[in-house]
Amino acid sequence: MGYYSQVTIAMSQDSYKDLSKRFNNKFENKISDLLQIKKRNDDVILYGDYIKWHVEYDEVEFIVEYLNKLKGYDYHYIVIGDDVDDITYKGGYKADSFDIQLIREVKIKRRWYYALHLK
């Protein structure tokens, strides 16, 4: 078993086309082999859940380096690892077509809440 992550990348269609073209020129596989892709209006979301996302992998390193060359408002990059404190959150791209949120919360079901507070 290995270390798995949840990955979300948001960018414009133009940025995605550029990334995809550069990626396809360098690698045999496509970005869609690594991540799922959703397009809506001018926005593109690349995402994967429970995937091995390590910069030691050439394809991952290529994507991360590409994002690092963009201006912060041109992309949104979130990676949540297995460990509780392993979160990468970069960029500020506002994907109007998608509501991207990073939410950390603890939920207590109502029956347990009442059992704890009623004596």
A tleap script that builds the chain and sets N, CA, C and O, in Angstrom:
source leaprc.protein.ff14SB
mol = sequence {
  NMET GLY TYR TYR SER GLN VAL THR ILE ALA
  MET SER GLN ASP SER TYR LYS ASP LEU SER
  LYS ARG PHE ASN ASN LYS PHE GLU ASN LYS
  ILE SER ASP LEU LEU GLN ILE LYS LYS ARG
  ASN ASP ASP VAL ILE LEU TYR GLY ASP TYR
  ILE LYS TRP HIE VAL GLU TYR ASP GLU VAL
  GLU PHE ILE VAL GLU TYR LEU ASN LYS LEU
  LYS GLY TYR ASP TYR HIE TYR ILE VAL ILE
  GLY ASP ASP VAL ASP ASP ILE THR TYR LYS
  GLY GLY TYR LYS ALA ASP SER PHE ASP ILE
  GLN LEU ILE ARG GLU VAL LYS ILE LYS ARG
  ARG TRP TYR TYR ALA LEU HIE LEU CLYS
}
set mol.1.N position { 0.848 -1.178 0.000 }
set mol.1.CA position { 0.000 0.000 0.000 }
set mol.1.C position { 0.889 1.235 0.000 }
set mol.1.O position { 2.008 1.192 0.510 }
set mol.2.N position { 0.414 2.309 -0.553 }
set mol.2.CA position { 1.197 3.529 -0.648 }
set mol.2.C position { 0.441 4.721 -0.113 }
set mol.2.O position { -0.608 4.596 0.519 }
set mol.3.N position { 0.998 5.863 -0.383 }
set mol.3.CA position { 0.443 7.119 0.061 }
set mol.3.C position { -0.418 7.695 -1.064 }
set mol.3.O position { 0.052 7.859 -2.190 }
set mol.4.N position { -1.675 8.001 -0.754 }
set mol.4.CA position { -2.617 8.468 -1.768 }
set mol.4.C position { -3.111 9.863 -1.439 }
set mol.4.O position { -3.131 10.277 -0.280 }
set mol.5.N position { -3.509 10.580 -2.479 }
set mol.5.CA position { -3.942 11.965 -2.320 }
set mol.5.C position { -5.208 12.235 -3.112 }
set mol.5.O position { -5.576 11.488 -4.019 }
set mol.6.N position { -5.858 13.321 -2.742 }
set mol.6.CA position { -6.957 13.882 -3.520 }
set mol.6.C position { -6.410 15.161 -4.158 }
set mol.6.O position { -5.874 16.021 -3.459 }
set mol.7.N position { -6.542 15.287 -5.464 }
set mol.7.CA position { -5.939 16.399 -6.203 }
set mol.7.C position { -7.020 17.139 -6.973 }
set mol.7.O position { -7.875 16.520 -7.605 }
set mol.8.N position { -6.979 18.472 -6.917 }
set mol.8.CA position { -7.870 19.310 -7.712 }
set mol.8.C position { -7.065 20.460 -8.293 }
set mol.8.O position { -6.343 21.148 -7.572 }
set mol.9.N position { -7.191 20.665 -9.587 }
set mol.9.CA position { -6.531 21.769 -10.270 }
set mol.9.C position { -7.588 22.466 -11.119 }
set mol.9.O position { -8.285 21.823 -11.904 }
set mol.10.N position { -7.704 23.777 -10.957 }
set mol.10.CA position { -8.630 24.568 -11.770 }
set mol.10.C position { -7.823 25.566 -12.590 }
set mol.10.O position { -6.841 26.131 -12.108 }
set mol.11.N position { -8.247 25.776 -13.832 }
set mol.11.CA position { -7.578 26.752 -14.698 }
set mol.11.C position { -8.515 27.086 -15.854 }
set mol.11.O position { -9.567 26.468 -16.021 }
set mol.12.N position { -8.113 28.070 -16.642 }
set mol.12.CA position { -8.915 28.439 -17.810 }
set mol.12.C position { -8.726 27.406 -18.920 }
set mol.12.O position { -7.775 26.625 -18.902 }
set mol.13.N position { -9.644 27.415 -19.881 }
set mol.13.CA position { -9.531 26.514 -21.034 }
set mol.13.C position { -8.227 26.765 -21.783 }
set mol.13.O position { -7.580 25.820 -22.234 }
set mol.14.N position { -7.831 28.043 -21.919 }
set mol.14.CA position { -6.598 28.366 -22.641 }
set mol.14.C position { -5.371 27.792 -21.937 }
set mol.14.O position { -4.494 27.220 -22.582 }
set mol.15.N position { -5.310 27.945 -20.618 }
set mol.15.CA position { -4.183 27.385 -19.863 }
set mol.15.C position { -4.162 25.868 -19.976 }
set mol.15.O position { -3.100 25.264 -20.125 }
set mol.16.N position { -5.340 25.254 -19.904 }
set mol.16.CA position { -5.407 23.804 -20.022 }
set mol.16.C position { -4.935 23.334 -21.397 }
set mol.16.O position { -4.190 22.359 -21.495 }
set mol.17.N position { -5.362 24.017 -22.453 }
set mol.17.CA position { -4.933 23.633 -23.802 }
set mol.17.C position { -3.410 23.713 -23.926 }
set mol.17.O position { -2.784 22.835 -24.519 }
set mol.18.N position { -2.822 24.768 -23.363 }
set mol.18.CA position { -1.369 24.921 -23.399 }
set mol.18.C position { -0.681 23.806 -22.608 }
set mol.18.O position { 0.272 23.196 -23.092 }
set mol.19.N position { -1.162 23.545 -21.403 }
set mol.19.CA position { -0.598 22.472 -20.575 }
set mol.19.C position { -0.719 21.126 -21.294 }
set mol.19.O position { 0.242 20.359 -21.349 }
set mol.20.N position { -1.875 20.849 -21.832 }
set mol.20.CA position { -2.122 19.571 -22.491 }
set mol.20.C position { -1.209 19.396 -23.708 }
set mol.20.O position { -0.666 18.313 -23.924 }
set mol.21.N position { -1.042 20.443 -24.489 }
set mol.21.CA position { -0.168 20.386 -25.667 }
set mol.21.C position { 1.274 20.096 -25.250 }
set mol.21.O position { 1.929 19.230 -25.831 }
set mol.22.N position { 1.762 20.814 -24.253 }
set mol.22.CA position { 3.141 20.611 -23.779 }
set mol.22.C position { 3.311 19.205 -23.191 }
set mol.22.O position { 4.320 18.541 -23.428 }
set mol.23.N position { 2.304 18.763 -22.417 }
set mol.23.CA position { 2.332 17.437 -21.799 }
set mol.23.C position { 2.400 16.353 -22.872 }
set mol.23.O position { 3.209 15.430 -22.780 }
set mol.24.N position { 1.546 16.470 -23.892 }
set mol.24.CA position { 1.486 15.452 -24.952 }
set mol.24.C position { 2.763 15.413 -25.783 }
set mol.24.O position { 3.109 14.370 -26.337 }
set mol.25.N position { 3.463 16.534 -25.873 }
set mol.25.CA position { 4.731 16.554 -26.605 }
set mol.25.C position { 5.844 15.849 -25.834 }
set mol.25.O position { 6.829 15.408 -26.427 }
set mol.26.N position { 5.693 15.744 -24.526 }
set mol.26.CA position { 6.756 15.179 -23.685 }
set mol.26.C position { 6.488 13.724 -23.291 }
set mol.26.O position { 7.423 12.933 -23.163 }
set mol.27.N position { 5.222 13.374 -23.102 }
set mol.27.CA position { 4.877 12.043 -22.577 }
set mol.27.C position { 3.985 11.288 -23.544 }
set mol.27.O position { 3.251 11.889 -24.328 }
set mol.28.N position { 4.055 9.959 -23.481 }
set mol.28.CA position { 3.198 9.123 -24.318 }
set mol.28.C position { 1.749 9.129 -23.835 }
set mol.28.O position { 0.814 9.146 -24.636 }
set mol.29.N position { 1.580 9.116 -22.520 }
set mol.29.CA position { 0.222 9.122 -21.989 }
set mol.29.C position { -0.327 10.554 -21.966 }
set mol.29.O position { 0.402 11.514 -22.219 }
set mol.30.N position { -1.602 10.677 -21.664 }
set mol.30.CA position { -2.253 11.983 -21.648 }
set mol.30.C position { -2.602 12.357 -20.217 }
set mol.30.O position { -2.586 11.513 -19.321 }
set mol.31.N position { -2.916 13.627 -20.012 }
set mol.31.CA position { -3.314 14.089 -18.678 }
set mol.31.C position { -4.537 13.309 -18.206 }
set mol.31.O position { -4.661 13.012 -17.017 }
set mol.32.N position { -5.428 12.981 -19.114 }
set mol.32.CA position { -6.639 12.239 -18.745 }
set mol.32.C position { -6.333 10.828 -18.249 }
set mol.32.O position { -7.198 10.180 -17.660 }
set mol.33.N position { -5.114 10.348 -18.480 }
set mol.33.CA position { -4.702 9.060 -17.908 }
set mol.33.C position { -4.393 9.196 -16.416 }
set mol.33.O position { -4.441 8.216 -15.673 }
set mol.34.N position { -4.074 10.417 -15.987 }
set mol.34.CA position { -3.743 10.679 -14.582 }
set mol.34.C position { -4.936 11.209 -13.794 }
set mol.34.O position { -5.201 10.775 -12.673 }
set mol.35.N position { -5.648 12.153 -14.399 }
set mol.35.CA position { -6.705 12.877 -13.708 }
set mol.35.C position { -7.974 12.912 -14.558 }
set mol.35.O position { -7.918 12.850 -15.786 }
set mol.36.N position { -9.112 13.013 -13.883 }
set mol.36.CA position { -10.361 13.224 -14.596 }
set mol.36.C position { -10.444 14.693 -14.984 }
set mol.36.O position { -9.878 15.552 -14.308 }
set mol.37.N position { -11.147 14.979 -16.069 }
set mol.37.CA position { -11.218 16.350 -16.574 }
set mol.37.C position { -12.677 16.737 -16.777 }
set mol.37.O position { -13.441 16.001 -17.402 }
set mol.38.N position { -13.055 17.885 -16.250 }
set mol.38.CA position { -14.393 18.443 -16.460 }
set mol.38.C position { -14.226 19.846 -17.012 }
set mol.38.O position { -13.429 20.632 -16.501 }
set mol.39.N position { -14.979 20.157 -18.054 }
set mol.39.CA position { -14.928 21.486 -18.666 }
set mol.39.C position { -16.317 22.102 -18.601 }
set mol.39.O position { -17.326 21.439 -18.840 }
set mol.40.N position { -16.339 23.379 -18.273 }
set mol.40.CA position { -17.601 24.104 -18.256 }
set mol.40.C position { -17.307 25.574 -18.528 }
set mol.40.O position { -16.484 26.192 -17.853 }
set mol.41.N position { -17.988 26.119 -19.520 }
set mol.41.CA position { -17.755 27.504 -19.942 }
set mol.41.C position { -16.269 27.682 -20.228 }
set mol.41.O position { -15.729 26.964 -21.070 }
set mol.42.N position { -15.590 28.607 -19.565 }
set mol.42.CA position { -14.167 28.833 -19.817 }
set mol.42.C position { -13.282 28.151 -18.771 }
set mol.42.O position { -12.069 28.363 -18.760 }
set mol.43.N position { -13.863 27.350 -17.908 }
set mol.43.CA position { -13.122 26.742 -16.804 }
set mol.43.C position { -12.885 25.247 -17.042 }
set mol.43.O position { -13.698 24.551 -17.651 }
set mol.44.N position { -11.742 24.787 -16.538 }
set mol.44.CA position { -11.411 23.363 -16.594 }
set mol.44.C position { -10.984 22.929 -15.192 }
set mol.44.O position { -10.206 23.611 -14.524 }
set mol.45.N position { -11.505 21.792 -14.766 }
set mol.45.CA position { -11.120 21.186 -13.490 }
set mol.45.C position { -10.468 19.846 -13.789 }
set mol.45.O position { -11.033 19.011 -14.496 }
set mol.46.N position { -9.276 19.650 -13.245 }
set mol.46.CA position { -8.590 18.364 -13.296 }
set mol.46.C position { -8.637 17.818 -11.878 }
set mol.46.O position { -8.274 18.525 -10.938 }
set mol.47.N position { -9.071 16.590 -11.704 }
set mol.47.CA position { -9.172 16.077 -10.339 }
set mol.47.C position { -8.992 14.564 -10.289 }
set mol.47.O position { -9.231 13.843 -11.258 }
set mol.48.N position { -8.571 14.133 -9.144 }
set mol.48.CA position { -8.423 12.714 -8.901 }
set mol.48.C position { -8.534 12.458 -7.410 }
set mol.48.O position { -8.090 13.261 -6.590 }
set mol.49.N position { -9.125 11.346 -7.079 }
set mol.49.CA position { -9.292 10.979 -5.674 }
set mol.49.C position { -8.604 9.635 -5.459 }
set mol.49.O position { -8.775 8.694 -6.234 }
set mol.50.N position { -7.821 9.574 -4.384 }
set mol.50.CA position { -7.125 8.337 -4.029 }
set mol.50.C position { -6.139 7.949 -5.131 }
set mol.50.O position { -6.153 6.825 -5.633 }
set mol.51.N position { -5.278 8.914 -5.495 }
set mol.51.CA position { -4.260 8.664 -6.508 }
set mol.51.C position { -2.871 8.907 -5.925 }
set mol.51.O position { -2.717 9.632 -4.942 }
set mol.52.N position { -1.890 8.308 -6.529 }
set mol.52.CA position { -0.498 8.546 -6.107 }
set mol.52.C position { -0.016 9.802 -6.818 }
set mol.52.O position { 0.197 9.793 -8.031 }
set mol.53.N position { 0.154 10.877 -6.066 }
set mol.53.CA position { 0.530 12.172 -6.612 }
set mol.53.C position { 1.843 12.585 -5.955 }
set mol.53.O position { 1.851 13.267 -4.930 }
set mol.54.N position { 2.937 12.169 -6.553 }
set mol.54.CA position { 4.267 12.450 -6.008 }
set mol.54.C position { 5.085 13.192 -7.045 }
set mol.54.O position { 5.090 12.807 -8.214 }
set mol.55.N position { 5.779 14.247 -6.642 }
set mol.55.CA position { 6.590 15.009 -7.598 }
set mol.55.C position { 7.776 14.195 -8.120 }
set mol.55.O position { 8.441 14.612 -9.068 }
set mol.56.N position { 8.039 13.061 -7.520 }
set mol.56.CA position { 9.083 12.185 -8.040 }
set mol.56.C position { 8.653 11.547 -9.363 }
set mol.56.O position { 9.503 11.107 -10.137 }
set mol.57.N position { 7.350 11.493 -9.630 }
set mol.57.CA position { 6.851 10.975 -10.904 }
set mol.57.C position { 6.992 12.083 -11.945 }
set mol.57.O position { 6.591 13.222 -11.705 }
set mol.58.N position { 7.556 11.749 -13.086 }
set mol.58.CA position { 7.838 12.756 -14.112 }
set mol.58.C position { 6.603 13.539 -14.541 }
set mol.58.O position { 6.663 14.759 -14.692 }
set mol.59.N position { 5.487 12.847 -14.738 }
set mol.59.CA position { 4.268 13.514 -15.192 }
set mol.59.C position { 3.757 14.504 -14.155 }
set mol.59.O position { 3.347 15.613 -14.498 }
set mol.60.N position { 3.782 14.109 -12.893 }
set mol.60.CA position { 3.329 14.987 -11.809 }
set mol.60.C position { 4.260 16.187 -11.689 }
set mol.60.O position { 3.804 17.323 -11.561 }
set mol.61.N position { 5.565 15.933 -11.732 }
set mol.61.CA position { 6.535 17.022 -11.658 }
set mol.61.C position { 6.312 18.028 -12.794 }
set mol.61.O position { 6.393 19.238 -12.584 }
set mol.62.N position { 6.034 17.524 -13.981 }
set mol.62.CA position { 5.804 18.393 -15.125 }
set mol.62.C position { 4.602 19.306 -14.896 }
set mol.62.O position { 4.670 20.507 -15.162 }
set mol.63.N position { 3.500 18.736 -14.404 }
set mol.63.CA position { 2.289 19.527 -14.155 }
set mol.63.C position { 2.540 20.558 -13.065 }
set mol.63.O position { 2.152 21.716 -13.218 }
set mol.64.N position { 3.179 20.164 -11.969 }
set mol.64.CA position { 3.448 21.083 -10.863 }
set mol.64.C position { 4.369 22.211 -11.317 }
set mol.64.O position { 4.148 23.369 -10.964 }
set mol.65.N position { 5.389 21.888 -12.089 }
set mol.65.CA position { 6.296 22.928 -12.595 }
set mol.65.C position { 5.564 23.880 -13.534 }
set mol.65.O position { 5.814 25.085 -13.518 }
set mol.66.N position { 4.667 23.348 -14.344 }
set mol.66.CA position { 3.870 24.206 -15.229 }
set mol.66.C position { 3.026 25.183 -14.397 }
set mol.66.O position { 2.975 26.376 -14.693 }
set mol.67.N position { 2.379 24.671 -13.375 }
set mol.67.CA position { 1.551 25.532 -12.514 }
set mol.67.C position { 2.401 26.596 -11.833 }
set mol.67.O position { 1.980 27.747 -11.721 }
set mol.68.N position { 3.582 26.225 -11.383 }
set mol.68.CA position { 4.464 27.179 -10.701 }
set mol.68.C position { 4.902 28.318 -11.609 }
set mol.68.O position { 5.269 29.386 -11.118 }
set mol.69.N position { 4.872 28.115 -12.920 }
set mol.69.CA position { 5.244 29.175 -13.864 }
set mol.69.C position { 4.085 30.132 -14.131 }
set mol.69.O position { 4.296 31.238 -14.627 }
set mol.70.N position { 2.863 29.712 -13.803 }
set mol.70.CA position { 1.693 30.578 -14.005 }
set mol.70.C position { 1.598 31.605 -12.886 }
set mol.70.O position { 2.163 31.420 -11.809 }
set mol.71.N position { 0.889 32.669 -13.149 }
set mol.71.CA position { 0.594 33.639 -12.091 }
set mol.71.C position { -0.434 33.010 -11.159 }
set mol.71.O position { -1.228 32.170 -11.584 }
set mol.72.N position { -0.422 33.411 -9.902 }
set mol.72.CA position { -1.282 32.797 -8.889 }
set mol.72.C position { -2.763 32.828 -9.195 }
set mol.72.O position { -3.497 31.921 -8.803 }
set mol.73.N position { -3.213 33.861 -9.891 }
set mol.73.CA position { -4.636 33.959 -10.198 }
set mol.73.C position { -5.014 33.174 -11.464 }
set mol.73.O position { -6.180 33.170 -11.861 }
set mol.74.N position { -4.040 32.514 -12.096 }
set mol.74.CA position { -4.310 31.734 -13.301 }
set mol.74.C position { -4.599 30.261 -13.019 }
set mol.74.O position { -4.953 29.514 -13.931 }
set mol.75.N position { -4.453 29.843 -11.784 }
set mol.75.CA position { -4.719 28.446 -11.451 }
set mol.75.C position { -5.122 28.331 -9.975 }
set mol.75.O position { -4.918 29.249 -9.180 }
set mol.76.N position { -5.689 27.194 -9.645 }
set mol.76.CA position { -6.028 26.840 -8.262 }
set mol.76.C position { -5.583 25.388 -8.101 }
set mol.76.O position { -5.969 24.528 -8.892 }
set mol.77.N position { -4.783 25.118 -7.092 }
set mol.77.CA position { -4.171 23.799 -6.924 }
set mol.77.C position { -4.336 23.363 -5.483 }
set mol.77.O position { -3.835 24.012 -4.564 }
set mol.78.N position { -5.044 22.256 -5.291 }
set mol.78.CA position { -5.273 21.721 -3.945 }
set mol.78.C position { -4.921 20.236 -3.948 }
set mol.78.O position { -5.407 19.469 -4.780 }
set mol.79.N position { -4.071 19.850 -3.007 }
set mol.79.CA position { -3.742 18.434 -2.818 }
set mol.79.C position { -3.940 18.114 -1.346 }
set mol.79.O position { -3.378 18.779 -0.476 }
set mol.80.N position { -4.736 17.097 -1.074 }
set mol.80.CA position { -4.958 16.631 0.295 }
set mol.80.C position { -4.371 15.233 0.394 }
set mol.80.O position { -4.819 14.314 -0.291 }
set mol.81.N position { -3.371 15.076 1.244 }
set mol.81.CA position { -2.713 13.785 1.412 }
set mol.81.C position { -3.377 12.943 2.479 }
set mol.81.O position { -4.385 13.339 3.065 }
set mol.82.N position { -2.805 11.782 2.725 }
set mol.82.CA position { -3.341 10.869 3.734 }
set mol.82.C position { -3.229 11.444 5.150 }
set mol.82.O position { -4.123 11.258 5.976 }
set mol.83.N position { -2.132 12.139 5.418 }
set mol.83.CA position { -1.929 12.675 6.758 }
set mol.83.C position { -2.785 13.920 6.982 }
set mol.83.O position { -3.011 14.698 6.056 }
set mol.84.N position { -3.248 14.100 8.185 }
set mol.84.CA position { -4.147 15.196 8.541 }
set mol.84.C position { -3.575 16.577 8.222 }
set mol.84.O position { -4.324 17.482 7.855 }
set mol.85.N position { -2.283 16.746 8.355 }
set mol.85.CA position { -1.684 18.064 8.121 }
set mol.85.C position { -1.042 18.183 6.738 }
set mol.85.O position { -0.320 19.146 6.481 }
set mol.86.N position { -1.289 17.237 5.857 }
set mol.86.CA position { -0.685 17.261 4.526 }
set mol.86.C position { -1.657 17.860 3.512 }
set mol.86.O position { -2.396 17.144 2.837 }
set mol.87.N position { -1.638 19.193 3.423 }
set mol.87.CA position { -2.495 19.910 2.483 }
set mol.87.C position { -1.647 20.932 1.740 }
set mol.87.O position { -0.909 21.704 2.353 }
set mol.88.N position { -1.757 20.930 0.417 }
set mol.88.CA position { -1.137 21.961 -0.411 }
set mol.88.C position { -2.268 22.772 -1.021 }
set mol.88.O position { -3.186 22.222 -1.630 }
set mol.89.N position { -2.192 24.073 -0.851 }
set mol.89.CA position { -3.245 24.968 -1.347 }
set mol.89.C position { -2.561 26.166 -1.983 }
set mol.89.O position { -1.990 26.999 -1.281 }
set mol.90.N position { -2.615 26.260 -3.318 }
set mol.90.CA position { -1.929 27.335 -4.025 }
set mol.90.C position { -2.845 27.960 -5.062 }
set mol.90.O position { -3.791 27.335 -5.541 }
set mol.91.N position { -2.546 29.194 -5.395 }
set mol.91.CA position { -3.245 29.879 -6.461 }
set mol.91.C position { -4.534 30.513 -5.995 }
set mol.91.O position { -4.988 30.308 -4.869 }
set mol.92.N position { -5.105 31.283 -6.886 }
set mol.92.CA position { -6.335 31.982 -6.551 }
set mol.92.C position { -7.279 32.090 -7.729 }
set mol.92.O position { -8.093 33.011 -7.788 }
set mol.93.N position { -7.183 31.163 -8.670 }
set mol.93.CA position { -8.052 31.195 -9.839 }
set mol.93.C position { -9.493 31.043 -9.397 }
set mol.93.O position { -9.822 30.137 -8.632 }
set mol.94.N position { -10.336 31.912 -9.867 }
set mol.94.CA position { -11.755 31.874 -9.525 }
set mol.94.C position { -12.489 31.160 -10.648 }
set mol.94.O position { -12.797 31.759 -11.679 }
set mol.95.N position { -12.762 29.908 -10.450 }
set mol.95.CA position { -13.491 29.115 -11.446 }
set mol.95.C position { -14.981 29.364 -11.244 }
set mol.95.O position { -15.621 28.710 -10.421 }
set mol.96.N position { -15.521 30.302 -11.991 }
set mol.96.CA position { -16.919 30.684 -11.813 }
set mol.96.C position { -17.887 29.540 -12.104 }
set mol.96.O position { -18.997 29.512 -11.571 }
set mol.97.N position { -17.472 28.603 -12.941 }
set mol.97.CA position { -18.343 27.497 -13.315 }
set mol.97.C position { -18.372 26.383 -12.278 }
set mol.97.O position { -19.251 25.521 -12.310 }
set mol.98.N position { -17.404 26.400 -11.354 }
set mol.98.CA position { -17.313 25.355 -10.337 }
set mol.98.C position { -17.158 26.019 -8.970 }
set mol.98.O position { -16.521 27.065 -8.851 }
set mol.99.N position { -17.725 25.425 -7.969 }
set mol.99.CA position { -17.592 25.926 -6.602 }
set mol.99.C position { -16.573 25.041 -5.884 }
set mol.99.O position { -16.922 23.987 -5.352 }
set mol.100.N position { -15.315 25.476 -5.875 }
set mol.100.CA position { -14.247 24.694 -5.272 }
set mol.100.C position { -14.033 25.180 -3.846 }
set mol.100.O position { -13.784 26.364 -3.617 }
set mol.101.N position { -14.130 24.274 -2.901 }
set mol.101.CA position { -13.937 24.617 -1.496 }
set mol.101.C position { -13.096 23.542 -0.822 }
set mol.101.O position { -13.240 22.351 -1.095 }
set mol.102.N position { -12.223 23.991 0.057 }
set mol.102.CA position { -11.495 23.071 0.922 }
set mol.102.C position { -12.134 23.207 2.291 }
set mol.102.O position { -12.065 24.264 2.919 }
set mol.103.N position { -12.754 22.137 2.747 }
set mol.103.CA position { -13.477 22.179 4.018 }
set mol.103.C position { -12.932 21.091 4.931 }
set mol.103.O position { -12.873 19.920 4.558 }
set mol.104.N position { -12.539 21.492 6.121 }
set mol.104.CA position { -12.142 20.526 7.149 }
set mol.104.C position { -13.128 20.684 8.287 }
set mol.104.O position { -13.317 21.788 8.800 }
set mol.105.N position { -13.738 19.624 8.675 }
set mol.105.CA position { -14.722 19.722 9.742 }
set mol.105.C position { -14.855 18.399 10.476 }
set mol.105.O position { -14.516 17.334 9.961 }
set mol.106.N position { -15.345 18.501 11.663 }
set mol.106.CA position { -15.679 17.326 12.453 }
set mol.106.C position { -17.183 17.346 12.634 }
set mol.106.O position { -17.739 18.350 13.080 }
set mol.107.N position { -17.842 16.266 12.300 }
set mol.107.CA position { -19.283 16.182 12.455 }
set mol.107.C position { -19.612 15.234 13.596 }
set mol.107.O position { -19.028 14.157 13.721 }
set mol.108.N position { -20.532 15.644 14.399 }
set mol.108.CA position { -21.033 14.788 15.469 }
set mol.108.C position { -22.505 14.540 15.173 }
set mol.108.O position { -23.292 15.480 15.059 }
set mol.109.N position { -22.864 13.289 15.052 }
set mol.109.CA position { -24.261 12.987 14.778 }
set mol.109.C position { -25.112 13.395 15.971 }
set mol.109.O position { -24.681 13.330 17.122 }
set mol.110.N position { -26.293 13.804 15.669 }
set mol.110.CA position { -27.187 14.358 16.676 }
set mol.110.C position { -27.386 13.429 17.881 }
set mol.110.O position { -27.377 13.899 19.019 }
set mol.111.N position { -27.560 12.165 17.662 }
set mol.111.CA position { -27.823 11.269 18.787 }
set mol.111.C position { -26.647 11.252 19.765 }
set mol.111.O position { -26.853 11.146 20.974 }
set mol.112.N position { -25.408 11.356 19.253 }
set mol.112.CA position { -24.251 11.407 20.138 }
set mol.112.C position { -24.177 12.755 20.841 }
set mol.112.O position { -23.805 12.820 22.012 }
set mol.113.N position { -24.519 13.811 20.155 }
set mol.113.CA position { -24.494 15.137 20.752 }
set mol.113.C position { -25.420 15.180 21.969 }
set mol.113.O position { -25.037 15.667 23.033 }
set mol.114.N position { -26.633 14.671 21.803 }
set mol.114.CA position { -27.578 14.687 22.918 }
set mol.114.C position { -27.135 13.770 24.051 }
set mol.114.O position { -27.344 14.087 25.222 }
set mol.115.N position { -26.529 12.643 23.715 }
set mol.115.CA position { -26.061 11.727 24.751 }
set mol.115.C position { -24.951 12.376 25.566 }
set mol.115.O position { -24.835 12.111 26.763 }
set mol.116.N position { -24.146 13.205 24.955 }
set mol.116.CA position { -23.052 13.872 25.659 }
set mol.116.C position { -23.537 15.022 26.529 }
set mol.116.O position { -22.941 15.300 27.570 }
set mol.117.N position { -24.596 15.686 26.125 }
set mol.117.CA position { -25.034 16.898 26.807 }
set mol.117.C position { -26.271 16.719 27.683 }
set mol.117.O position { -26.601 17.614 28.461 }
set mol.118.N position { -26.940 15.619 27.578 }
set mol.118.CA position { -28.100 15.372 28.434 }
set mol.118.C position { -27.710 14.401 29.537 }
set mol.118.O position { -27.162 13.334 29.262 }
set mol.119.N position { -27.982 14.754 30.746 }
set mol.119.CA position { -27.649 13.863 31.854 }
set mol.119.C position { -28.854 13.536 32.669 }
set mol.119.O position { -28.755 12.795 33.647 }
savepdb mol mol.pdb
quit
